[in-house]
Amino acid sequence: MKNLELLTWASLAVLLITACSSKEQHPKKPNILLICVDDLRPDLKSFGAEHIISPNIDQLARSGMSFYRHYVNAPSCGPSRYTLLTGQYGRADNYALFHRAENWAIDKESVSPSMPEWFRINGYTTVSVGKVSHHPGGRGGKDWNDSSKVEIPNAWDKHLMPASEWIHPRGAMHGLAYGEIRKNATEMDVFQSGEGNDEIYPDGAIANEALKQLRELSNTNEKPFFLAVGFLKPHLPFGAPKSYLEPYVSIKIPRPEHSQKPAGKTTWHGSGEFMKYNRWDKDPNEDQTFAEEVRRHYAACISYVDAQIGKVLQELKKTGADKNTIVVLWGDHGWHLGEHAIWGKHSLFEESLRAPLIVHYPGMDNANANTKAIVETIDIFPTLCELTGVETPSFVQGTSLKPILEDSRTPGHPAVAYTNNAMTLRTNTHRFTLHNDGYTELYDHTTKAAESQNRAMENPGLVDELKKTLEARLPEKHKIVQ
């Protein structure tokens, strides 16, 4: 009997050792928390904007690496998010992902998996909350809530958009305080500061749903999670609770150095998205007092969304999942606040294309670091693959940023971007833009004039060199992958 007991205990010990050994050999892959922010230019204290109050994003920056020269691949929500979510250059219109979905419905084998689908295939639970693809909630139809029209098929285990009192995702996208929905933009104020707590604007509801999903995902230990959370502000209209505007009333907001409409042919536009709102018959290009008001409300929206991001990061830590979670904060493109007399995005100037990117992963040696290496949104997909140990698929067109994350002095690579009418290349020293009709722009960032003086005519050799580089990166028109 004694020998039998010894044998039993020995067998149990072997089982325990085997189980522990198996666990050590096959640890759970890192979770991913992807935070997307709409229309966020790099106006953050951690990116050098001293007038901005952004303590939560700044804290994330101190725990990770800030990419000071991250450029999106298109200056608009839809095509920029297409690149993020597919790892491929694509169509330049806002419905690029819906076009991809149509092709997927016809022939699934002809469409490469999206980033969330790839991680789902590789054992991740994937959840999206808010605006991650072009439509918050990722659906089409009149009110963006038609489940038969999914923006990214087969990508998410859950794809959520808490519309709250704004009734539906379309209402929340351009919603103002207390359930106000945009019907006619000319009747909706371009900015607002409502009295109340964070829940009086839609991002409050998105944050609350994100906290709920984080708790649920953290309590499920079998599979790693990929949670994407997309916040709406500071997208137009600029609405945030009054408490976030008040600190900016006495703060001096910097004015742009180059505020004049550029001469000659450029990708300048008349700021139609901004100008269609109720502006009380004021033009910020003519009225500096009004321009200051616009900038203050934009800043208030940054502080408001920073607070929502803070809630998510605090909940991640509270659950304990932070110890095994990669966090990426990504802005989908920049925004002009009067630079080149533009109020909006959609240009191929620096202000439309440069956006914040912060990456943190557990155990990183380069915490609280920054880099001026030029990188692109298209690089995020392969980076997450390498950081998690998931195989990097052959169809991605970006480059992993892990070497830069390990050594901030590692050089990046030129960044490309495009609209329907032109494409651009950003190098360490220049921006080169090639229009569809062959017209060229060349800007020298080593000079004070920067992107206010086209130097293409006086530098034909450099123009030719950069044109070849750009066309090699995008050999077909925008190298469209559908």
C-alpha positions, 0 to 999 in steps of 0.5 A: 500500500505504501509503495502504491502511495509513493507511486501515486505521488510520483505520478502526480509529481511527473504530471505537475512537472510536465504541465509546468514545463508545457506552460513554460514552453507554450506561454500565452501570447501577448494581448494587443490593445490598439487605441485609434484616435480620429483627426489627432495631429501630434498636438500632445505634450509628449510630442512637444506641444507644451500648451496641450493637457494630455497627461494620460497619453503622456504617461503611455509615452513614458512607458513606451516609444513615441514615433515623432515622424509617423506618417499615415498613408492617406489624409482621410479616415477611410483609406488611412484605416484601410492601410492600418487594418490590411497592411496594404496600400489601397484605394484613396476613398473613404469606402475602401474597406467596403469595396474590399468587403464587396470583393470578399463576398464575390471571391474570398480567396482573392482577398488577403486577411485583414489584420484582426482576421489574421490574429483571429486565425492565429488564436486571438479573440478579437473585439472592436469598440467605437470607430476602428474602421471608417464607420463606427461599429463597422457596418453600412446602411443608412444609419451605419447599423446594417449587419448585412453590410459589414466593413471588414468581414470575418475580422471581429468576434465582437464589433461594437458601437454604443450609440447611447442617446445618439440612437445609431452609429451615424448619429454618434459619429458627428454627435454633440451634447445630450444626443444632438445628431447632425442632420444639416451641417449648416445648422450644427455648431462647429464647436461646443462645450456642454455642461456635464460629465464625460458621458454627455458626448459619445466618446464617454459611452465608447470608453465605458464599453471599452472598460466592460470589454477589457474586464471580460477579456481579462477574465478569459485566460484561455486565449490572448485578446486583440482589443481595438478601441476607436475614439471620435474626438477631436473629429468635427464638430469640436464638442467636449465638456466645458471642464476640458475647455476651461483650462485653455481660456488663459493658455496662449495657443500657438499660431501657425508659422505659414498661414497663407494659402500657397501659391501655384498648384498644390493639394490645397483645398477650401476646407469644405468639411469645416466650412459647412458647419455653422460658423456664425458667419465667421472665417478663421482665415480672416478672423484671428479671434475666431481662429483662436476659439477654434484652436482652443476647442480642438485642444479641449477635444484632445484633453477630453479624449485623453481622459477617455484613454486614461480610463482604458489604460487604468482599467487595463492595469487594474485587471492585471492584463497590462503585464502581458499587453502590447499597447499601440496608440495611433492617430489616423491622420493629422489636421490643419489648424490654419496652416496653409489657410486650411482647416481640416485634413485631405491635403498632402502637406505635413499637417494632414499626414503626420500623426502620433504613434506610441508603442509599448510592450512588456519588458521593452528596454527602450521605455520613455524613448522617442525616435525621429525615424520616418515610419508609416501606418502600414508598418504597424501590422508587421510590427504587431506580428513580430512583437507577438510571435505571430507569423508575418504574412507575405502579403503585408507591404510594411516593415516591422518597427521592432528594430527601431523599438530596440534602438531608437537610433535605427533609421526608418524609411521614406513615407508615401501617401496618396489622394485620388489626384496625387501622391507624395514621398517624405524623406528626412529632408524633403517632401516630394509630391507628384500630381496625376498630370505630372506636375511636381512639388518639392519642399525642403524641410531643412529650410525655414520655408519648409512646405511654403515654397515649391523648389521643384523648378530649381532642383530637376535632378532631385525631382527626378530621383525622388520621382523614381523612388516614389514610383518604385514604392507605388509602381501602379497608381497608388498600388491599389490592392483590392 
